[in-house]
Amino acid sequence: MKIQRLAVCLSALVCALTPAAVRADIAIGVAGPMKGQFARFGAQMRAGAEKAVADINAAGGVNGEPLVLEVADDGCTAETAVAVANQLVGRQVAFVAGHFCFGASIPASEVYSEAGIIQISPATTLPKFTDERPGPGVYRLAPRDDEQALAAGRLLAEEFGGDEIAILHDKTAYGKGLTDAVKAEMNRLGKSEALTLGFDGGGDNFRTLVSQLKLEGIGAVYLGAYPSEAGQLALEIKRQGLEAVLVSGDALMTEEYWSVAGDASSGTLVSYPEVPRHQPAAMALVEELEGEGVSADRYVLATYAAIQAWAQAASGAGDTSFDPVVAALDEGTFDTILGPVSFNAKGDADHPGYVWFEWQDGTPVRGR
């Protein structure tokens, strides 16, 4: 009788351990700056990832299996990013939503590629991230930096084609790099600038510079600079009564610009990625998040959408293994809170792109 009971118990144990009876969790990761200078962005990524995992699990998981989230702090540094990427490999994650800084995303992508782990960054905009990706399985759900220059070049050539245009930069890598690319696109479209000048950042006397713009009859200024210098230039343009439209990049989409320029900022045009919370598909989630006390910021929603895309690809493939999901991501279109998303051969998403905002009474208003 004891032998018979033992046999029954062993049989039950074997049945309990068979794949049909075991519900296997699927580990995924979110990696970004969870502490330090950029912690607010890491916190957004984590909030978006946690919400996405909770919603997917509530709907039955991925292929009937629940997701478990691993959170990694990369400190926005290459060395730490490589270390945490290897830790996520050791935890056998199937997918990583991350990283935030390009200095972390790029070296981490090499680790993930070698290990056969899919990566979708909700934030990395540097073209090199996908232009030189180490292999398939590396994607981004963020606009490329060079797309901003194309948008600005088109605006200047098409809407200010009859004006004299000045291109100014603060001699920083950001300012000069952006204006060089804008100038190239504008010139390609047949519009030439009246002058191109670099100025030393940190100065507060733009009197001579603006006087030169007045002598040249400038009607539009494309500026590559950070908010402090841009605000000072806007103030001097207003003081001298120069009737010129100031056009710039995403660095001026900040309250710092308004705090320096004040009313002089009104009318400034700024290129910036489409705001995710304004997407019709995101409205219900935004309302739900804010009802839970979570601000529906850009990287909350972008991280949520990245996990949505991966989960739909894995469900469509019927598998979470690398090759089937990569094939699904390369070929499919995914319904996300950002709207329909697909990826090109480089791994760049077709959404979101850059749009134009105009500063009005201290608030950037969506236009154009």
C-alpha positions as YAML, in Angstrom:
chain: A
units: angstrom
residues:
- id: 1
  name: MET
  ca: [0.00, 0.00, 0.00]
- id: 2
  name: LYS
  ca: [2.86, 2.37, 0.83]
- id: 3
  name: ILE
  ca: [4.46, 1.54, -2.54]
- id: 4
  name: GLN
  ca: [1.17, 2.27, -4.31]
- id: 5
  name: ARG
  ca: [0.79, 5.63, -2.51]
- id: 6
  name: LEU
  ca: [4.38, 6.50, -3.41]
- id: 7
  name: ALA
  ca: [3.68, 5.71, -7.05]
- id: 8
  name: VAL
  ca: [0.62, 7.95, -7.01]
- id: 9
  name: CYS
  ca: [2.57, 10.78, -5.40]
- id: 10
  name: LEU
  ca: [5.42, 10.45, -7.90]
- id: 11
  name: SER
  ca: [2.96, 10.37, -10.75]
- id: 12
  name: ALA
  ca: [1.32, 13.56, -9.46]
- id: 13
  name: LEU
  ca: [4.69, 15.21, -9.10]
- id: 14
  name: VAL
  ca: [5.70, 14.32, -12.64]
- id: 15
  name: CYS
  ca: [2.40, 15.66, -13.96]
- id: 16
  name: ALA
  ca: [2.87, 18.87, -12.01]
- id: 17
  name: LEU
  ca: [6.27, 19.37, -13.61]
- id: 18
  name: THR
  ca: [5.26, 18.66, -17.21]
- id: 19
  name: PRO
  ca: [5.19, 21.66, -19.59]
- id: 20
  name: ALA
  ca: [1.42, 21.43, -19.96]
- id: 21
  name: ALA
  ca: [0.97, 22.06, -16.25]
- id: 22
  name: VAL
  ca: [3.64, 24.73, -15.76]
- id: 23
  name: ARG
  ca: [2.85, 28.34, -16.55]
- id: 24
  name: ALA
  ca: [6.15, 29.88, -17.64]
- id: 25
  name: ASP
  ca: [6.67, 33.57, -16.97]
- id: 26
  name: ILE
  ca: [8.18, 35.64, -19.79]
- id: 27
  name: ALA
  ca: [10.83, 38.04, -18.55]
- id: 28
  name: ILE
  ca: [11.23, 41.39, -20.30]
- id: 29
  name: GLY
  ca: [13.33, 44.38, -19.31]
- id: 30
  name: VAL
  ca: [13.17, 48.15, -19.19]
- id: 31
  name: ALA
  ca: [16.55, 49.89, -19.04]
- id: 32
  name: GLY
  ca: [17.31, 53.56, -18.57]
- id: 33
  name: PRO
  ca: [18.60, 56.18, -16.13]
- id: 34
  name: MET
  ca: [16.70, 55.30, -12.96]
- id: 35
  name: LYS
  ca: [18.91, 57.49, -10.76]
- id: 36
  name: GLY
  ca: [20.98, 60.63, -11.18]
- id: 37
  name: GLN
  ca: [20.73, 63.57, -13.56]
- id: 38
  name: PHE
  ca: [18.29, 61.96, -16.00]
- id: 39
  name: ALA
  ca: [16.28, 59.96, -13.48]
- id: 40
  name: ARG
  ca: [13.03, 61.70, -14.41]
- id: 41
  name: PHE
  ca: [13.23, 60.09, -17.85]
- id: 42
  name: GLY
  ca: [14.01, 56.68, -16.40]
- id: 43
  name: ALA
  ca: [11.04, 57.06, -14.08]
- id: 44
  name: GLN
  ca: [8.82, 57.74, -17.10]
- id: 45
  name: MET
  ca: [10.12, 54.65, -18.86]
- id: 46
  name: ARG
  ca: [9.56, 52.49, -15.80]
- id: 47
  name: ALA
  ca: [6.01, 53.81, -15.33]
- id: 48
  name: GLY
  ca: [5.15, 53.09, -18.96]
- id: 49
  name: ALA
  ca: [6.66, 49.61, -18.78]
- id: 50
  name: GLU
  ca: [4.85, 48.72, -15.57]
- id: 51
  name: LYS
  ca: [1.53, 49.88, -16.98]
- id: 52
  name: ALA
  ca: [2.03, 48.00, -20.24]
- id: 53
  name: VAL
  ca: [2.93, 44.77, -18.43]
- id: 54
  name: ALA
  ca: [-0.07, 45.11, -16.12]
- id: 55
  name: ASP
  ca: [-2.45, 45.71, -19.03]
- id: 56
  name: ILE
  ca: [-1.04, 42.87, -21.15]
- id: 57
  name: ASN
  ca: [-1.19, 40.45, -18.24]
- id: 58
  name: ALA
  ca: [-4.76, 41.48, -17.46]
- id: 59
  name: ALA
  ca: [-5.64, 40.61, -21.07]
- id: 60
  name: GLY
  ca: [-4.10, 37.13, -20.80]
- id: 61
  name: GLY
  ca: [-0.39, 37.78, -21.28]
- id: 62
  name: VAL
  ca: [1.60, 36.91, -24.39]
- id: 63
  name: ASN
  ca: [0.65, 33.58, -25.92]
- id: 64
  name: GLY
  ca: [-1.12, 32.78, -22.67]
- id: 65
  name: GLU
  ca: [1.93, 33.42, -20.50]
- id: 66
  name: PRO
  ca: [2.35, 36.34, -18.05]
- id: 67
  name: LEU
  ca: [5.07, 38.96, -18.38]
- id: 68
  name: VAL
  ca: [7.50, 39.73, -15.57]
- id: 69
  name: LEU
  ca: [9.33, 43.06, -15.68]
- id: 70
  name: GLU
  ca: [13.03, 43.46, -14.87]
- id: 71
  name: VAL
  ca: [14.11, 47.08, -14.25]
- id: 72
  name: ALA
  ca: [17.73, 48.10, -14.94]
- id: 73
  name: ASP
  ca: [19.50, 51.38, -14.14]
- id: 74
  name: ASP
  ca: [22.12, 52.18, -16.80]
- id: 75
  name: GLY
  ca: [23.12, 55.60, -15.45]
- id: 76
  name: CYS
  ca: [23.20, 56.86, -19.07]
- id: 77
  name: THR
  ca: [26.79, 55.59, -19.36]
- id: 78
  name: ALA
  ca: [28.27, 53.05, -21.75]
- id: 79
  name: GLU
  ca: [30.08, 51.03, -19.09]
- id: 80
  name: THR
  ca: [27.03, 50.66, -16.87]
- id: 81
  name: ALA
  ca: [24.77, 49.98, -19.85]
- id: 82
  name: VAL
  ca: [26.96, 47.06, -20.93]
- id: 83
  name: ALA
  ca: [26.96, 45.70, -17.38]
- id: 84
  name: VAL
  ca: [23.19, 45.86, -16.97]
- id: 85
  name: ALA
  ca: [22.65, 44.48, -20.48]
- id: 86
  name: ASN
  ca: [24.69, 41.45, -19.49]
- id: 87
  name: GLN
  ca: [22.65, 41.16, -16.29]
- id: 88
  name: LEU
  ca: [19.44, 41.14, -18.34]
- id: 89
  name: VAL
  ca: [20.93, 38.47, -20.57]
- id: 90
  name: GLY
  ca: [21.60, 36.43, -17.44]
- id: 91
  name: ARG
  ca: [17.97, 36.88, -16.39]
- id: 92
  name: GLN
  ca: [16.94, 35.45, -19.78]
- id: 93
  name: VAL
  ca: [14.79, 38.36, -20.86]
- id: 94
  name: ALA
  ca: [13.15, 38.03, -24.26]
- id: 95
  name: PHE
  ca: [12.97, 41.75, -24.91]
- id: 96
  name: VAL
  ca: [14.28, 45.10, -23.61]
- id: 97
  name: ALA
  ca: [12.53, 48.45, -23.85]
- id: 98
  name: GLY
  ca: [15.49, 50.82, -23.71]
- id: 99
  name: HIS
  ca: [17.81, 52.51, -23.41]
- id: 100
  name: PHE
  ca: [17.38, 56.29, -23.13]
- id: 101
  name: CYS
  ca: [20.75, 57.95, -23.87]
- id: 102
  name: PHE
  ca: [22.47, 57.03, -27.13]
- id: 103
  name: GLY
  ca: [25.72, 56.52, -25.20]
- id: 104
  name: ALA
  ca: [23.98, 53.66, -23.38]
- id: 105
  name: SER
  ca: [21.74, 52.35, -26.16]
- id: 106
  name: ILE
  ca: [24.49, 51.75, -28.70]
- id: 107
  name: PRO
  ca: [26.90, 49.65, -26.59]
- id: 108
  name: ALA
  ca: [23.98, 47.78, -25.01]
- id: 109
  name: SER
  ca: [22.65, 46.92, -28.47]
- id: 110
  name: GLU
  ca: [25.84, 44.97, -29.17]
- id: 111
  name: VAL
  ca: [25.25, 42.83, -26.09]
- id: 112
  name: TYR
  ca: [21.61, 42.19, -26.96]
- id: 113
  name: SER
  ca: [22.41, 41.41, -30.58]
- id: 114
  name: GLU
  ca: [25.00, 38.83, -29.64]
- id: 115
  name: ALA
  ca: [22.62, 37.25, -27.10]
- id: 116
  name: GLY
  ca: [19.61, 37.20, -29.42]
- id: 117
  name: ILE
  ca: [17.49, 39.67, -27.43]
- id: 118
  name: ILE
  ca: [15.22, 42.20, -29.14]
- id: 119
  name: GLN
  ca: [15.69, 45.86, -28.21]
- id: 120
  name: ILE
  ca: [13.32, 48.74, -28.93]
- id: 121
  name: SER
  ca: [14.46, 52.14, -27.71]
- id: 122
  name: PRO
  ca: [11.64, 54.59, -27.00]
- id: 123
  name: ALA
  ca: [14.03, 57.53, -26.83]
- id: 124
  name: THR
  ca: [17.32, 57.21, -28.76]
- id: 125
  name: THR
  ca: [17.30, 59.65, -31.70]
- id: 126
  name: LEU
  ca: [20.94, 59.52, -32.90]
- id: 127
  name: PRO
  ca: [20.96, 58.17, -36.50]
- id: 128
  name: LYS
  ca: [23.96, 55.94, -35.75]
- id: 129
  name: PHE
  ca: [21.85, 53.78, -33.42]
- id: 130
  name: THR
  ca: [20.10, 52.09, -36.33]
- id: 131
  name: ASP
  ca: [22.38, 53.14, -39.22]
- id: 132
  name: GLU
  ca: [25.15, 51.05, -37.68]
- id: 133
  name: ARG
  ca: [23.15, 48.53, -35.68]
- id: 134
  name: PRO
  ca: [25.10, 45.34, -34.95]
- id: 135
  name: GLY
  ca: [22.42, 43.07, -36.40]
- id: 136
  name: PRO
  ca: [18.67, 42.50, -36.68]
- id: 137
  name: GLY
  ca: [16.49, 42.89, -33.63]
- id: 138
  name: VAL
  ca: [17.48, 46.49, -32.83]
- id: 139
  name: TYR
  ca: [14.71, 49.04, -33.29]
- id: 140
  name: ARG
  ca: [13.70, 52.54, -32.23]
- id: 141
  name: LEU
  ca: [10.34, 54.12, -31.49]
- id: 142
  name: ALA
  ca: [11.70, 57.67, -31.54]
- id: 143
  name: PRO
  ca: [12.30, 60.10, -34.41]
- id: 144
  name: ARG
  ca: [15.77, 60.40, -35.90]
- id: 145
  name: ASP
  ca: [17.74, 63.61, -35.39]
- id: 146
  name: ASP
  ca: [18.32, 64.03, -39.12]
- id: 147
  name: GLU
  ca: [14.56, 64.07, -39.74]
- id: 148
  name: GLN
  ca: [14.41, 67.33, -37.77]
- id: 149
  name: ALA
  ca: [16.83, 68.98, -40.17]
- id: 150
  name: LEU
  ca: [14.84, 67.78, -43.17]
- id: 151
  name: ALA
  ca: [11.65, 69.27, -41.72]
- id: 152
  name: ALA
  ca: [13.35, 72.61, -41.04]
- id: 153
  name: GLY
  ca: [15.00, 72.75, -44.44]
- id: 154
  name: ARG
  ca: [11.65, 72.20, -46.14]
- id: 155
  name: LEU
  ca: [9.93, 74.84, -44.00]
- id: 156
  name: LEU
  ca: [12.55, 77.47, -44.80]
- id: 157
  name: ALA
  ca: [12.60, 76.71, -48.53]
- id: 158
  name: GLU
  ca: [8.84, 76.51, -48.95]
- id: 159
  name: GLU
  ca: [7.34, 78.99, -46.48]
- id: 160
  name: PHE
  ca: [10.18, 81.53, -46.34]
- id: 161
  name: GLY
  ca: [11.38, 81.16, -49.90]
- id: 162
  name: GLY
  ca: [10.76, 84.85, -50.61]
- id: 163
  name: ASP
  ca: [12.64, 86.07, -47.52]
- id: 164
  name: GLU
  ca: [16.28, 86.65, -46.81]
- id: 165
  name: ILE
  ca: [17.34, 83.88, -44.43]
- id: 166
  name: ALA
  ca: [20.13, 83.88, -41.86]
- id: 167
  name: ILE
  ca: [21.49, 80.69, -40.34]
- id: 168
  name: LEU
  ca: [23.05, 81.14, -36.91]
- id: 169
  name: HIS
  ca: [24.58, 78.66, -34.47]
- id: 170
  name: ASP
  ca: [26.29, 78.76, -31.09]
- id: 171
  name: LYS
  ca: [29.34, 76.74, -32.25]
- id: 172
  name: THR
  ca: [28.33, 73.72, -30.13]
- id: 173
  name: ALA
  ca: [28.14, 70.23, -31.62]
- id: 174
  name: TYR
  ca: [24.35, 70.38, -31.33]
- id: 175
  name: GLY
  ca: [23.94, 73.87, -32.77]
- id: 176
  name: LYS
  ca: [26.40, 73.61, -35.65]
- id: 177
  name: GLY
  ca: [25.46, 70.04, -36.51]
- id: 178
  name: LEU
  ca: [21.80, 70.94, -36.72]
- id: 179
  name: THR
  ca: [22.27, 74.11, -38.77]
- id: 180
  name: ASP
  ca: [24.68, 72.37, -41.18]
- id: 181
  name: ALA
  ca: [22.05, 69.74, -41.91]
- id: 182
  name: VAL
  ca: [19.25, 72.32, -42.22]
- id: 183
  name: LYS
  ca: [21.33, 74.41, -44.61]
- id: 184
  name: ALA
  ca: [22.12, 71.38, -46.76]
- id: 185
  name: GLU
  ca: [18.44, 70.45, -47.11]
- id: 186
  name: MET
  ca: [17.35, 74.03, -47.76]
- id: 187
  name: ASN
  ca: [20.03, 74.43, -50.42]
- id: 188
  name: ARG
  ca: [19.07, 71.10, -52.00]
- id: 189
  name: LEU
  ca: [15.55, 72.47, -52.41]
- id: 190
  name: GLY
  ca: [16.90, 75.52, -54.22]
- id: 191
  name: LYS
  ca: [16.91, 78.16, -51.49]
- id: 192
  name: SER
  ca: [20.16, 79.92, -50.52]
- id: 193
  name: GLU
  ca: [20.84, 81.73, -47.27]
- id: 194
  name: ALA
  ca: [21.89, 85.38, -47.06]
- id: 195
  name: LEU
  ca: [24.49, 84.60, -44.39]
- id: 196
  name: THR
  ca: [25.69, 81.90, -42.03]
- id: 197
  name: LEU
  ca: [27.33, 82.87, -38.75]
- id: 198
  name: GLY
  ca: [28.56, 81.19, -35.61]
- id: 199
  name: PHE
  ca: [28.66, 83.08, -32.31]
- id: 200
  name: ASP
  ca: [30.23, 82.30, -28.97]
- id: 201
  name: GLY
  ca: [27.76, 80.81, -26.52]
- id: 202
  name: GLY
  ca: [27.39, 82.30, -23.09]
- id: 203
  name: GLY
  ca: [27.54, 85.90, -24.22]
- id: 204
  name: ASP
  ca: [24.66, 88.27, -23.52]
- id: 205
  name: ASN
  ca: [25.39, 91.01, -26.02]
- id: 206
  name: PHE
  ca: [23.78, 90.26, -29.38]
- id: 207
  name: ARG
  ca: [23.52, 93.89, -30.36]
- id: 208
  name: THR
  ca: [26.09, 93.77, -33.15]
- id: 209
  name: LEU
  ca: [24.77, 90.49, -34.50]
- id: 210
  name: VAL
  ca: [21.18, 91.69, -34.71]
- id: 211
  name: SER
  ca: [22.30, 94.99, -36.25]
- id: 212
  name: GLN
  ca: [23.95, 92.96, -39.01]
- id: 213
  name: LEU
  ca: [20.74, 91.00, -39.53]
- id: 214
  name: LYS
  ca: [18.84, 94.29, -39.95]
- id: 215
  name: LEU
  ca: [21.35, 95.56, -42.52]
- id: 216
  name: GLU
  ca: [20.92, 92.34, -44.52]
- id: 217
  name: GLY
  ca: [17.12, 92.67, -44.44]
- id: 218
  name: ILE
  ca: [16.71, 89.26, -42.82]
- id: 219
  name: GLY
  ca: [13.12, 87.99, -42.68]
- id: 220
  name: ALA
  ca: [13.77, 84.58, -41.09]
- id: 221
  name: VAL
  ca: [16.49, 83.30, -38.77]
- id: 222
  name: TYR
  ca: [17.23, 79.61, -38.34]
- id: 223
  name: LEU
  ca: [18.99, 79.20, -35.00]
- id: 224
  name: GLY
  ca: [20.91, 76.23, -33.65]
- id: 225
  name: ALA
  ca: [21.43, 77.02, -29.97]
- id: 226
  name: TYR
  ca: [20.41, 76.19, -26.42]
- id: 227
  name: PRO
  ca: [17.62, 78.07, -24.58]
- id: 228
  name: SER
  ca: [19.72, 80.67, -22.76]
- id: 229
  name: GLU
  ca: [21.47, 82.09, -25.82]
- id: 230
  name: ALA
  ca: [18.33, 81.71, -27.93]
- id: 231
  name: GLY
  ca: [16.33, 83.69, -25.39]
- id: 232
  name: GLN
  ca: [18.90, 86.47, -25.31]
- id: 233
  name: LEU
  ca: [18.91, 86.65, -29.10]
- id: 234
  name: ALA
  ca: [15.10, 86.81, -29.17]
- id: 235
  name: LEU
  ca: [15.16, 89.69, -26.68]
- id: 236
  name: GLU
  ca: [17.64, 91.64, -28.81]
- id: 237
  name: ILE
  ca: [15.63, 91.00, -31.99]
- id: 238
  name: LYS
  ca: [12.56, 92.46, -30.27]
- id: 239
  name: ARG
  ca: [14.53, 95.38, -28.78]
- id: 240
  name: GLN
  ca: [15.84, 96.43, -32.19]
- id: 241
  name: GLY
  ca: [12.47, 95.93, -33.87]
- id: 242
  name: LEU
  ca: [13.72, 93.37, -36.40]
- id: 243
  name: GLU
  ca: [10.70, 91.86, -38.17]
- id: 244
  name: ALA
  ca: [12.13, 88.37, -38.53]
- id: 245
  name: VAL
  ca: [10.68, 84.99, -37.62]
- id: 246
  name: LEU
  ca: [12.91, 82.92, -35.36]
- id: 247
  name: VAL
  ca: [12.94, 79.19, -36.27]
- id: 248
  name: SER
  ca: [14.79, 76.58, -34.21]
- id: 249
  name: GLY
  ca: [15.05, 72.98, -33.06]
- id: 250
  name: ASP
  ca: [13.81, 70.87, -30.18]
- id: 251
  name: ALA
  ca: [16.18, 72.45, -27.63]
- id: 252
  name: LEU
  ca: [13.81, 75.43, -27.39]
- id: 253
  name: MET
  ca: [10.81, 73.29, -26.44]
- id: 254
  name: THR
  ca: [11.46, 74.09, -22.80]
- id: 255
  name: GLU
  ca: [10.28, 76.55, -20.16]
- id: 256
  name: GLU
  ca: [13.85, 77.83, -19.87]
- id: 257
  name: TYR
  ca: [13.49, 79.52, -23.25]
- id: 258
  name: TRP
  ca: [10.34, 81.31, -22.08]
- id: 259
  name: SER
  ca: [11.93, 82.26, -18.76]
- id: 260
  name: VAL
  ca: [14.77, 84.03, -20.59]
- id: 261
  name: ALA
  ca: [12.94, 85.53, -23.56]
- id: 262
  name: GLY
  ca: [9.52, 86.21, -22.05]
- id: 263
  name: ASP
  ca: [7.16, 87.87, -24.52]
- id: 264
  name: ALA
  ca: [9.99, 88.03, -27.08]
- id: 265
  name: SER
  ca: [9.61, 84.27, -27.54]
- id: 266
  name: SER
  ca: [6.13, 84.67, -29.05]
- id: 267
  name: GLY
  ca: [6.12, 83.63, -32.70]
- id: 268
  name: THR
  ca: [9.21, 81.40, -32.42]
- id: 269
  name: LEU
  ca: [8.75, 78.21, -34.43]
- id: 270
  name: VAL
  ca: [10.19, 75.02, -32.93]
- id: 271
  name: SER
  ca: [10.41, 71.54, -34.47]
- id: 272
  name: TYR
  ca: [9.57, 68.79, -32.01]
- id: 273
  name: PRO
  ca: [8.28, 65.22, -32.19]
- id: 274
  name: GLU
  ca: [4.54, 64.79, -32.14]
- id: 275
  name: VAL
  ca: [3.33, 64.79, -28.52]
- id: 276
  name: PRO
  ca: [2.16, 61.21, -27.77]
- id: 277
  name: ARG
  ca: [-0.66, 62.24, -25.44]
- id: 278
  name: HIS
  ca: [-2.30, 64.11, -28.32]
- id: 279
  name: GLN
  ca: [-2.71, 60.91, -30.35]
- id: 280
  name: PRO
  ca: [-6.35, 59.76, -30.52]
- id: 281
  name: ALA
  ca: [-5.33, 56.18, -29.71]
- id: 282
  name: ALA
  ca: [-3.65, 57.35, -26.49]
- id: 283
  name: MET
  ca: [-6.52, 59.34, -25.01]
- id: 284
  name: ALA
  ca: [-8.08, 56.50, -22.99]
- id: 285
  name: LEU
  ca: [-4.71, 55.47, -21.57]
- id: 286
  name: VAL
  ca: [-3.80, 59.07, -20.73]
- id: 287
  name: GLU
  ca: [-7.06, 59.45, -18.81]
- id: 288
  name: GLU
  ca: [-6.48, 56.15, -16.99]
- id: 289
  name: LEU
  ca: [-2.88, 56.99, -16.08]
- id: 290
  name: GLU
  ca: [-3.76, 60.42, -14.76]
- id: 291
  name: GLY
  ca: [-6.61, 58.89, -12.79]
- id: 292
  name: GLU
  ca: [-3.96, 56.70, -11.13]
- id: 293
  name: GLY
  ca: [-1.79, 59.74, -10.39]
- id: 294
  name: VAL
  ca: [0.73, 59.03, -13.18]
- id: 295
  name: SER
  ca: [1.62, 61.88, -15.54]
- id: 296
  name: ALA
  ca: [1.28, 60.68, -19.14]
- id: 297
  name: ASP
  ca: [4.64, 62.09, -20.25]
- id: 298
  name: ARG
  ca: [6.40, 61.33, -23.55]
- id: 299
  name: TYR
  ca: [8.53, 58.40, -22.41]
- id: 300
  name: VAL
  ca: [5.76, 56.83, -20.35]
- id: 301
  name: LEU
  ca: [3.71, 56.51, -23.51]
- id: 302
  name: ALA
  ca: [6.60, 55.69, -25.87]
- id: 303
  name: THR
  ca: [7.78, 52.86, -23.60]
- id: 304
  name: TYR
  ca: [4.22, 51.55, -23.32]
- id: 305
  name: ALA
  ca: [3.97, 51.55, -27.13]
- id: 306
  name: ALA
  ca: [7.34, 49.78, -27.53]
- id: 307
  name: ILE
  ca: [6.15, 46.92, -25.32]
- id: 308
  name: GLN
  ca: [2.83, 46.85, -27.18]
- id: 309
  name: ALA
  ca: [4.63, 46.41, -30.51]
- id: 310
  name: TRP
  ca: [6.86, 43.62, -29.22]
- id: 311
  name: ALA
  ca: [3.95, 41.81, -27.53]
- id: 312
  name: GLN
  ca: [1.84, 41.95, -30.69]
- id: 313
  name: ALA
  ca: [4.75, 40.66, -32.76]
- id: 314
  name: ALA
  ca: [5.34, 37.80, -30.31]
- id: 315
  name: SER
  ca: [1.64, 36.94, -30.27]
- id: 316
  name: GLY
  ca: [1.51, 37.00, -34.07]
- id: 317
  name: ALA
  ca: [4.56, 34.76, -34.26]
- id: 318
  name: GLY
  ca: [3.13, 32.45, -31.59]
- id: 319
  name: ASP
  ca: [6.59, 32.47, -30.02]
- id: 320
  name: THR
  ca: [8.89, 34.77, -28.04]
- id: 321
  name: SER
  ca: [12.09, 33.42, -29.60]
- id: 322
  name: PHE
  ca: [14.34, 35.92, -31.36]
- id: 323
  name: ASP
  ca: [14.05, 34.91, -35.03]
- id: 324
  name: PRO
  ca: [10.24, 34.56, -35.26]
- id: 325
  name: VAL
  ca: [9.62, 37.85, -33.43]
- id: 326
  name: VAL
  ca: [12.21, 39.74, -35.50]
- id: 327
  name: ALA
  ca: [10.51, 38.48, -38.66]
- id: 328
  name: ALA
  ca: [7.16, 39.65, -37.31]
- id: 329
  name: LEU
  ca: [8.53, 43.08, -36.34]
- id: 330
  name: ASP
  ca: [10.17, 43.50, -39.73]
- id: 331
  name: GLU
  ca: [7.03, 42.64, -41.67]
- id: 332
  name: GLY
  ca: [4.09, 43.74, -39.52]
- id: 333
  name: THR
  ca: [2.14, 46.85, -38.59]
- id: 334
  name: PHE
  ca: [1.20, 47.18, -34.93]
- id: 335
  name: ASP
  ca: [-1.72, 48.96, -33.31]
- id: 336
  name: THR
  ca: [-0.21, 51.06, -30.54]
- id: 337
  name: ILE
  ca: [-1.26, 54.04, -28.48]
- id: 338
  name: LEU
  ca: [0.82, 56.13, -30.92]
- id: 339
  name: GLY
  ca: [-1.26, 54.83, -33.80]
- id: 340
  name: PRO
  ca: [-0.23, 52.18, -36.37]
- id: 341
  name: VAL
  ca: [3.53, 51.55, -36.24]
- id: 342
  name: SER
  ca: [5.80, 49.62, -38.59]
- id: 343
  name: PHE
  ca: [9.59, 49.41, -38.87]
- id: 344
  name: ASN
  ca: [11.78, 49.84, -41.94]
- id: 345
  name: ALA
  ca: [14.82, 47.80, -42.93]
- id: 346
  name: LYS
  ca: [17.06, 49.78, -40.57]
- id: 347
  name: GLY
  ca: [14.75, 49.33, -37.58]
- id: 348
  name: ASP
  ca: [13.38, 52.89, -37.60]
- id: 349
  name: ALA
  ca: [9.68, 53.33, -36.88]
- id: 350
  name: ASP
  ca: [7.50, 55.27, -39.28]
- id: 351
  name: HIS
  ca: [6.04, 57.15, -36.32]
- id: 352
  name: PRO
  ca: [6.36, 59.65, -34.69]
- id: 353
  name: GLY
  ca: [7.81, 62.43, -36.85]
- id: 354
  name: TYR
  ca: [8.65, 66.07, -36.25]
- id: 355
  name: VAL
  ca: [5.92, 68.72, -36.29]
- id: 356
  name: TRP
  ca: [5.95, 72.45, -35.66]
- id: 357
  name: PHE
  ca: [5.03, 74.30, -32.50]
- id: 358
  name: GLU
  ca: [4.75, 78.07, -32.12]
- id: 359
  name: TRP
  ca: [5.46, 79.83, -28.83]
- id: 360
  name: GLN
  ca: [2.41, 81.89, -27.88]
- id: 361
  name: ASP
  ca: [2.05, 83.67, -24.53]
- id: 362
  name: GLY
  ca: [4.44, 81.34, -22.77]
- id: 363
  name: THR
  ca: [3.03, 78.12, -24.26]
- id: 364
  name: PRO
  ca: [4.19, 76.13, -27.31]
- id: 365
  name: VAL
  ca: [1.09, 75.58, -29.47]
- id: 366
  name: ARG
  ca: [0.88, 72.84, -32.10]
- id: 367
  name: GLY
  ca: [0.65, 74.27, -35.62]
- id: 368
  name: ARG
  ca: [1.66, 73.55, -39.21]
...
